[in-house]
Amino acid sequence: MVGLTRIGDVHGYIIDEGERIPVDGKLYYRGIDVEDLVRNAASEGRFGFEEAVYLLLFGELPAAKKLENFCALMGNSRALPKNFAEDSIMKAPSRDIMNKLARSVLTLYSYDEDPENRSPENILRQCLELIARFPTIVAYSYMAKKHYYDHESLIIHMPESDLSSAETILSLIRPDQRYSHLEAEILDLALILHAEHGGGNNSTFAVHLVSSADTDTFSAISAGIVSLKGCKHGGANIKVMRMMDEIKKHVKHWDSRGEVADYLELILRGEAHDGSGLIYGQGHAVYTKSDPRAVLLREKAALLAKEKKLEDEFNLYCLIDALAPEVFKKVKGSDKVICANVDFYSGFVYRMLGIPADLYTPLFAVSRVAGWCAHRLEEIISDGRIIRPAYKCVQKRLTYVPLAGRG
């Protein structure tokens, strides 16, 4: 199967006379450079995630009035159906927020006025409601987990319709609902950068695969969630944070290139941290010289680190970012070009925002559901063929032995 999509595009190298040449990575949403999307929103002093969602779903940048109306639609759709929080989330909490998110999406099927209608218009309605509701579901699921499993006070806030997605998340998960504009800005950036990454990533392909079988929207999006839940997909930034905790514990001088490089060598040789031989957050399947998402997130993380007085820790991240390719070449003897990926900085950003690890992957889902929905719509209006990858059995042919003749 060869996958073709008009939603997202990822570039990390060029082909010159049959040779792959590493270049700075680029990420495009519907042909628009995500860096341009991010920087223009910032220059105009507004949040950009909702604009990214509109672009992914409709394939064009909205005019000012359309964007205003779209943001209002999203804000007015954040509240969950009547009694849903009490009956579905509070009465059946989960230790794992991704598990609860998937179950909640499937349960919303029962609350939908027309769940089996496969028309593009109805699917678009369902998608918009899901994208708007994900922050509320994730926040409520986390609060229920804190109360029923961690034995903390149960604090539930109602979502406010005039807030962006990033502001909604911070407002719903903080008891006092307070946050700085910079905090909301950097979370908005993280949401933009995680919204889409082409149709080949595991969770998006899962949505394509299930949608091609002509199932309902709630089943298709839940397939993306359970894929993203896997630690090889959505949980990468948690692995980075655990590794960084080990580095901070064992490296005495965080600004020493020699000490940091020595410990990275131990990690690569499988003699430190978890023995995997991997420096988590370094390297990417497509990006070579740079991951544009990591570049943009690092810029904003520097400002937040200054606000939170965590410059020393941020500088340690930057030092590891600079040293990792050198250490990789020394230990592995390879000239492969590697770079920090977005997971290297995202966990640090979430920690600076006071967001617990329980919410790292769910926040990924809050963002990526926009891409999933765009891909579902694309699949639905395509040629309608079910996706069936070709597999070849490599087991040799055997002769059936009757029961009495088996040893």
N, C-alpha and C positions, 0 to 999 in steps of 0.2 A: 504493500500500500504506500502510495506517495501522497503526503498531505499538502494541500494548498489552502491558504487562508488569506483573507484581506484584512484581518483584524490587527495582528501584531507582527513585527519583523525584528529580528535580532542579528546583528553583525559584529564579528570579532576578528575577521581576517578577510583577505582578498586572495583570489587565485590569479597567479601570474605564470603563464606557460606551464600550467599543471602544478605549480608549487604554491602551498598555502603561505601567505605572507601576513604575519601578525600586524594588526592595526588597532588604534583606539576603538573600543566598543561603541556601538550605537544601538539605541532602542527606539523603535518607531511605533506609534499608535495610529493606525489608519493612515500611514504615510507621513505623519507629523513627528518630528524629532521630539522626544520627551523632554530633552533639555530645554528646547524652546518653550514647550508647554509650561514647564516649571518656572523658568526665569521670567516669562511674561506675566504670569500670575503674581509672582513676587514683586515685580516692578510696579504692578497696579495695586499692590496692597490688599489682595484678596486671596481666599483659599482656592485651590485648583482641582481638588479631587472630583468635585461635582462636574466640572468642565471636562475632565478626563473621562468620566462615566458617560457623559453625553456623546463625546467624540467616539468612544468605543461602540456604543449602541447604535448611533445614527450615522456614523461615517463622515461627519462634518463638524466643524467648529461652530458653536451656537452664536448667534447675534446677541447683543447685550440683553434685550428683552426676553429672548428665548431662554437664556441662561438664568435670568432672574425667575422666570416662571418655573423652570426645571428645578431650581434649588427650593422653591416654595413647595412644589409637588413632593420632592424628596422629604422635606421637613414635615409636611402634613401627613406623610405615610409612615413615620417612624413608630407610632404607637401600635402595640400588638392588638389583635382582636380581643373583644370582651371576654374576660375570664381566662384568656390563654396563659397569662403569666402564672396565675394561681393554679390552674388545673394541669398544665403541661410542664412548667418549669419548676415551680415550688413544690409540687407534690411528687415529682419524680426527678430530683436533682442528680447530678453525676459528679464524680471526682474529676472527670476529664471534660473540659469545656467543649472540645471538638466533638466528643460523643454526644453531648447534650445539644449542640448546634445541629448536628445531622438529624437527630431525632425530632427536634423542633421543626425543622424544614419539612420533614415527612408528615408531621402532625398538621402543619398548616394546610395540607391538602384537604383535610376535613373541614377547614374553615373557609375554603375558597368557594366563590359563587359558581364557578364554571371550571373545575379542575382538569377535565379531560379535553377541553376545547383546544385543538392544535393550531388554530389560526394564528398567523404572525402577530395580529393585533392583541389577541388574548395572551399569548406568550409574553409579549412585550409588557403588558400590564402586570403579569405575574412577576416578571423579572424586576421591574421597577419597585414593586412592593418588597420583594426579597432584599434587594440592595439597600433600600431604605431601612428595613427592619433588622438587618444583621447586627448593627451596633447595639440595638436594644436587646436582642436575644443574647448576644455574647455578654453584655454587661449584667443582665439579670441572671444568667446562668452562673456567672462568676460569683455574684452576690449570694446566690443560693448555695453554691459550693462552700463559700466561706462560712455561711451560717450553719449548715447541716453537717459538714464534715470537719471544719476547722473550729467550730463552736464560737464564732464571733457574732457580734450583733448584726441583725439583718437590716440593711439600709437600702431602700429602693426609691429612686427618683423617677419622676415622669420625664420623658424626653421633651425638650422644648423645640417647637417647630421652626424657630428662626435661627437655629444653630447649624453649622456645617457638620459633616460627618465626624471630623476630627474633634471639634468642640463637644459634640454629643457624647463621644466615647469618654473623654476626660470628665465631663460633667456627670455621667452616669456611674463611673467607677470610683469617684472620690466622694467621701462622706460629706465634705463641705462644698463640693461642686466648684471649687476655685481652681483656676489655672491661669498661667500667664499667656500673653499673645504669642510669645516665642515658642512656648510648649505646644500650643495648638498648631502653629506654623510647621514645626518639624514633624509632628504626627501627620499632618496633612501631606507633607512631602513624602513620608514613608508610605502612605496610602496610595499616592499617585504612582510611585515607583514599583509597587507590588501589584498593580491592578491588572497587568497583562504581560505575558512573556512568550507569545507565540503559541501555536496549537500543538507543539510537540512535547511540552512538559506534561508530566504524568497526570496531574489532576485535570488539566484542560482537555487532554486526549480522552480521559475517562468521560467527561461531559459529552464530547463529540461521539464517542463510542455508544454510550447509552442513549443519547438523543437519536442516533441513527436507527435505533431499534423501535422508534416511534413511541416512546414512553412519555409520561407527563413531566412537566417542568420541575416539580418538587423532587421526583425521583432522580432526574438528571443532575440537579444541583447537589443533592445529597451525595451522589457518586463522586463529585468533585471534592466534597468535604472529606469523605472517608479516605480518599487518595492523599489529600494534603496532610491528613493526620499522621501519615507514615513518617517515621523519623528520618528516612532518606530523602524526604521532600520538604515538608513544612517545618520540621524541627531542627534545621541546620543551625539557626542562630543560638539555640539553647546549647548545642554542642560547643559553639564558639565561646559562650559565656563560661561554661564549665572549664574549658581549656584556659581561658584568661584568668580565672580564679586560681588555677594551679600555677600559672606563670607568676602571678602577683605574690603568691605564697613562697615560691622557691627562688625568685630572682630578687636579690637584696636591693640593688640599685637599678631602678627602672629606666634611668637615662643612660645606662652603660651599654654601648653597642656590643662589647665583648661578652658581657654576662647574658644579655638577651639572646645573642646569636648562639652561644654555647647551649642554652636551654632549648632553643629551637632545634638544634642538632640532635639533642637527646630525644625530643619528640619525634623527629623524622626517623630516627633509628629504632623507634619503638621502645625506648628505654625510659620514657617519662610519660606522664599523664595516663591515658588509658591503654597504651601499648599498641594503638592502631597504626602508628607510623604516619599519621596525618596531621597537618597543621590546618585545623578547621577554619573555614572562611577564606582559604587561599586556593585559587584555581577555579575554572569554570569550563563547562562542556563546550561553550561557544566563544566566550570572551577570552582574549589573549593578553594584549597590552594593558587594557583597562576595562572595568565594568562601569558603564556610565552611571548606574544607580549608586554604586559605592562612592564614586567621585562626588556626586551631588549630595549624598547623605553625609559624607565626611565634612564637606564645607559647612553644612548647617550644624553638625555635631560640635564643631569647634566653638560656635557661638553659644550653644547650650552648655557645653563644658565650662565655659567662662562664667556663665550665669550661675551654674551649680557649684563652682569652685572645684572642678574636677579636671583641671588642665593637665596635671601630672599623669592621670590615667589615660586621658585622651592622647597625650604625647607618646605613651607606651604603645597604644594601638598604632599610631603613625610609624613608630620605630619598627614594630613587627611587620607592618605593611611594607616598609622599605627593605628590611633584611630578609624576609622570607624567600624571595626569588634567588638571592645570593646563596643562602643556606641550602635551598633545594638543589641548586646546581652543584654545590660542593659535595653534598651527601649522595645525591642520586647520579651525579656525573652526567646530567642531562642538560641540553640546551633548550628544553621546552620553555616557552615564555608563559609565565603565570602572573596573575594579579589577584588582589583582594576582590572578593565578590561582595554583593550587598549584605549577605548574612554576617560578614565580619564586623560591620558597624551597626546593624539594626538592633541587635540585642543590647549593645551599649547604650544606644539612644533610648530604647524602651526602659532600661534600668534607670537612666538619668531622669526619665519622666515618672519614675515611681511605679511603673507598670510591672506587675509580677510575672514570672516566667509562665504561669498558668495561662496567660493571655497572649503570649508571643505568637503562637501558631493561629489562634482564633483571630487575632488582628490581621494576619496574613489573609485569612478567609474573608474578613470584612472588606478587604481591598480587592482580592482576586475574584470575588463573586461577580464583579463588573465584567471582567474578561470572560468568565465562564458563561455569563448570560449572552454576551455578544457572540461567542462561538456557538452557543445553542441556537440562537436565531439564524446564524449563518448556515448551520447544519440543516435546520428545518426548511429553509427556503432553497436548499441545494437540490441535487437530482433525486434525492430520496432513497438512495441505495443504502442498505445496511452495511456497516463496516465489518469486514471479516478478514483479518490478517491471515496470510497463508502460513501454515506450519507443516513441516515435514517430520514424520516420525522416524527416528534413527534406530529404533529397536529392531533387531533382526527377526525374521519370521520364525515362528516356533510351531511345532506339531502338537496338536491337542492329544493329551494322554488320558485315557479313561481312568476313572477314580480307582478302580481295582489295580491298575498298573503303576500307580505312583508310589515311590519309595517313602 
